Amino acid sequence: MQIKRFAQVIGETPEEISGQSRTAFSMDESEDFYDMIEWMKHGGYKGSVIRFYDYETGKVFCPFEKKRNVLYGRPVYSEEFFYFLQGDFNENKIRLYQYSLGETPKEITALKTDEVELYNLMLLGNGIHIISQDDMFRCYYPVQISFPIEAQESVILIDDENRKVYVEAWVEEGWDEEKDRPSEDYKYYEKVIVKDFSGNILSEEVASLNQAPDGTWWIS
């Protein structure tokens, strides 16, 4: 059995980037953009870096050096490019970068930190969208969308062309509240809910929506 080694061995576990299978990523710190609010009240944060691992060549790429008060979000892959968010709290900016392995990242847009909800701030693929979601779903780029969502709902795909938002919701039935355990009739399942850009429900079904390594989306 052959065990391969990356060109840099750092002790981090590469994670999958949906939509392709050649490249994985890691981040050396797990802080979220929202956490920076407290960090900045207490002298700031040491910063983080994002790395990309090429399974074909074994090379490891780090687009930016570590910088104080700068951290990164989980990348996505779309149309032959990687995209990721950089939170620069020295300049109070959230920047969106387009990236190819070994190339200089290209800044696509920048948003002010006080213009976005930092909690659950992330990217969605299939065309790149900057969103946040908690009790409200908000899209900041490239279109502006906002509507309330339930605690068990999570937006996973935006279809700009048809002006649809795909929401996955988990459902529990038959939980015994008194005994705090599943009853004999307990059921857990997921639903795919399609909404328009105003949050109106267009359709819903018991299903799961997932992206394959080739970038296509499948309902199962």
Secondary structure by P-SEA (a helix, b strand, c coil): cbbbbccccccbbbbbbccccccccccccccccccaaaaaaccccccbbbbbbccccccccccccccccccccbbbbcccbbbbbbbcccccbbbbbbbccccccccccccccccccccccccccccccccccccbbbbcccbbbbbbbcccccccccccccbbbbbbbbbbccccccccccccccccbbbbbbbccccccccccccccccccccccccc
